[in-house]
Amino acid sequence: MDKQTEVILAARCSAAARGGTNEDNCLVISSVGNPKKKIDHLGDGNYLSGVVSLRRNGCLLVVADGMGGMNAGEVASKMAVDTIAKCFSDPKIDKTELTDGNVRKLMRKAILEADTAIKRDAARDKEKEGMGTTVTMLWILNDKAYYAWCGDSRIYRYNDGALDQLSSDHSYVFEVLHLSEEEAFTHPNNNIITRCLGNPGEQALPEIPQPEPLVQGDLFLLCSDGFCGVIRNSEIVDLLQMVAQKPEHLDEGLDLMWESAEEHHWHDNVTTALCFVKSGPEKPASPEKPKVAAQTIDPVPVRSSSSRKVMVVVASVVVALLLVAAGWFMLPKLIPSLQHEKPEVKADTLVSSPDVKPDSNVTDGMSVTEPVSVQPENAQSATPQPATPQPATPQPATTQPATPQPATMQPEKDHSETVSPDQP
């Protein structure tokens, strides 16, 4: 253990409302496995320890509530605590590796040995036939709380205003009728149990769950139904809250609990055992850390938003420049070039052709009534084609107007006459 665990133990067992006969029993072992350490059996009495520094094998508390009335219920409960005390005083425990599995096996072994001893004694004495007992056990060890129970005696844990009922009753109202806590509390048959030690028809079947981690400030309560049968859990949490305020005076806490049970018209024997963890493992810190979350989360969106704005502006500028460059590059391809000049029609190359029928053509505002043929310098004939309409552009057309030349044309005569370009 990283930190020395210290506990304060207290217990009280009394006939209470029954007056004479007390069928309850209690066991306190402050040093498990140490035969030299005094073991306190409380058939009818009080126990209060000082601050106990736990040794390797921890400490043990046991509460047993006998049944059978005239059939020696008090004998059964005493046999249970005596047998368990013998098992936990054995020095062999020092040589045992106290893992979770081994600890639970030891607890089960002790309870089953008590069950066997009760049955054996009842079989030898007919007056004890039918006797039995409940049992609840708490073993503080290795900074853990190991616990077991059989019957309706209970074990609670209180810490910082919260109450946990660690055990669940082996009773008719819970296991058969499945009633709620309040319904079971007021049911007339809430004292009928379904499991116990000493039942001749079956072997005892205790429950031994996984251990609970020990926390500094834990206050454990073990009790018989003479206490929890008259006081509701909502009132028990208030009582334990007051007890926890003065852990060094657990005896005063027992007085307070006794007074409360009496005020609630107790009608049975009453046993309570307390264990307060004065020093031990600290309570784990809450995983939620709002301040840290605010420091790491709040500034991030601000920086991220600014970065996004800058990136958007830069991206917009880049896209705009790319579009302008693309337009500048593609513009000559999108607009057909008008820089290619049409073939000039020279007057000195026009000749009349007797093979072409007369037609009327308009060239540069001059009327030509005779068919003409164009003969370029390479001797290829070219027929003037009408200009292809071009889309309007903001640039001035580069087409050069035809320069008036003194064409050597004959007045309207016989079409068979040829006009020579060499003629003056």
Secondary structure, 3 states (H helix, E strand, C coil): CCCCCEEEEEEEEECHHHCCCCCEEEEEECCCCCCCCCCEEECCEEEEEEEEECCCCCEEEEEEEEECHHHCHHHHHHHHHHHHHHHHCCHHHHHCCCCHHHHHHHHHHHHHHHHHHHHHHHHHCHHHCCCEECEEEEEEECCEEEEEEECCCEEEEEECCEEEECCCCCEHHHHHCCCCHHHHHHCCCCCCECCCECCCCCCCCCECCCCEECCCCCEEEEECHHHHCCCCHHHHHHHHHHHHCCHHHHHHHHHHHHHHHHHCCCCCCEEEEEEEEEECCCCCCCCCCHHHHHHHHCHHHHHHHHHHHHHHHHHHHHHHHHHHHHHHHHHHHHCCCCCCCCCCCCHHHEEECCCCCCCCEEECCEEECCCEEECCCCCCCECCCCCCCCCCCCCCCCCCCCCCCCCCCCCCCCCCCCCCCCCC
